[in-house]
């Protein structure tokens, strides 16, 4: 087995070339996992926004008993 560290900001490139990817935010490790795990089960909002293609839209909402109100 050979380990190669390849640094890129191109998400498509990282997703297709790797067995595992590490997502960093300002030098802090956010998630390390197989590409599809990062895409389908992001560890946090940063990973979701970074890996998502097209980019995800985030909005604030309030959950009630039978309602969901977008703020």
C-alpha positions in Angstrom: 0.0 0.0 0.0 1.1 3.5 -0.8 -0.1 6.6 1.0 -0.2 9.9 -1.0 -1.3 13.3 0.4 -2.8 15.4 -2.3 -4.0 18.9 -1.4 -6.7 20.5 -3.5 -9.7 22.9 -3.1 -11.4 21.2 -6.1 -14.1 19.0 -4.4 -14.8 17.0 -7.6 -11.1 16.1 -7.9 -10.9 15.1 -4.3 -14.1 13.0 -4.5 -12.9 11.0 -7.5 -9.2 10.5 -6.7 -9.3 9.4 -3.1 -10.2 6.5 -0.8 -10.5 9.0 2.1 -10.6 12.7 2.3 -9.8 15.1 5.2 -11.7 18.4 5.3 -9.9 21.2 7.1 -11.3 24.6 8.2 -8.6 27.2 9.1 -6.2 24.3 9.9 -8.7 22.4 12.1 -9.7 18.9 11.0 -13.5 18.8 10.5 -13.9 15.3 9.1 -11.9 12.4 7.7 -13.8 9.7 5.9 -14.5 8.2 2.5 -15.7 10.8 0.0 -19.3 9.5 -0.2 -19.5 9.5 3.6 -18.4 13.2 3.7 -21.0 14.0 1.0 -23.9 12.0 2.4 -23.2 12.3 6.1 -21.2 15.5 6.7 -19.9 15.8 10.2 -21.0 19.5 10.5 -22.3 22.5 8.7 -18.9 23.5 7.3 -18.3 20.1 5.7 -21.9 20.1 4.2 -21.3 23.6 2.7 -17.8 22.8 1.5 -18.5 19.4 -0.1 -22.0 20.1 -1.4 -22.3 20.4 -5.2 -24.1 22.5 -6.1 -23.5 24.6 -2.9 -26.1 24.1 -0.2 -28.5 26.8 0.9 -28.8 27.3 4.6 -31.5 29.2 6.4 -32.7 29.7 10.0 -36.0 28.1 11.0 -38.1 27.6 14.1 -39.7 24.2 14.7 -43.2 24.2 16.4 -45.4 21.3 17.4 -46.9 21.0 13.9 -45.0 23.8 12.0 -41.7 24.8 10.5 -41.3 28.5 10.2 -38.5 29.9 8.0 -37.0 33.1 9.5 
